[in-house]
Amino acid sequence: MGKISESREYPALTADDCFHLAVTAITQAGFEIFKKRDFAWLVIGKRSTTQGQVEANITARPGKAPSVTFSLSGDMLNDQELENQTNVLIGIFENLNK
């Protein structure tokens, strides 16, 4: 099982802003929302691919410069495939923020 995680700071946003962008980004990336926790700024999505099940977790953390952690894991995906999917998800998130 492969897993990849990347964190980025978004000082112009609040944790609430990041959470709402994450909910939109995860669905636009083709994931079905499995779990959503507003109070924890957490959204989890799942989707099936030809390489198996993929799970995406996006968590926002408050602070002076709120950060967002994008984590993807998959049964049959290698690190490169997960990195590619993570970059797509981050790209969607950041394009929504423009």
N, C-alpha and C positions, 0 to 999 in steps of 0.2 A: 504494500500500500504506500503510495507516494503522498507526500504532504509538503506544502510550501506556504510561507507566511511572509507578508511584507507590510510594514507600517510606514505611514506618511503623516506629516503634520499639515494642518489646514488652519493657520492662525486667523484667517478672516471669517471663519465659521464657528458656530457653537456646536456642542455635541448633539443637540437636537437637530440642527441643520444637517449635520453629517449623517445622522440616523435616517432622516427622511430622504436624503439623496441615496443612501445605501439601499433602502427599500425599492426605490425606483430603478436604480442601477442593476440590482440583482435580477429583477424581473425582465428588464430590457436585455440582459445577458442570456436569457433563456432558462433561468432557474425558476422552479416553483417554490414559493415560500413555504417552508416546513415549520418554522418557528420564528416568532417575532416578539421581542421583549422591549417595549418602549422605555420602561424604567431602567433598563440596563444598556440601552442603546445597542441592541444586538439583533441581527437578522441572520437566519440560516436558510439557505436554499439548497434544493437538490434537483438533479436532472440526470437522465440516462443518456449515455453516448454509446457509440459503437465499441468504445474501450471500457465500458462499464459505468457504474454509478459515480457521479462527481458531487461532492458537497462543498458549498461555499459558506463561510462564516465571515460576517463583517461586523466589527465591533468599534464603536466610537468611545473615546475617553475624553472627559472634560479637562480643562486647564487653561493656562495662558495661551497655549497653542494646542488646541484640541488635536488629537491624533486619531487615525483610523487604521485598524489592522484588517487586512484582507488575507484570509486563510482558505486555501483550497486543498482538498484531499480526494483521492480516487483509488478505487480498488486495483485497477489495471493500468493506470496512467503513470508514465515516468515523470521525472522532475521537469524535463523540458516541456512536455505537453502541459503540465500543470502551470509552469511559468508562463507559457503562452496564454492560457486561459485567465490567469491572474492579471496579466497585462491588459487583456481585453476588458476585464471587469473594472480595473482601475481607470482605463481610458474612458469608459462609459461614465463612471462616477465623476471624473474630472471634467468631461464635456458638459455634464449636467450642471456643474458649478460655474460655468462661464456666464 
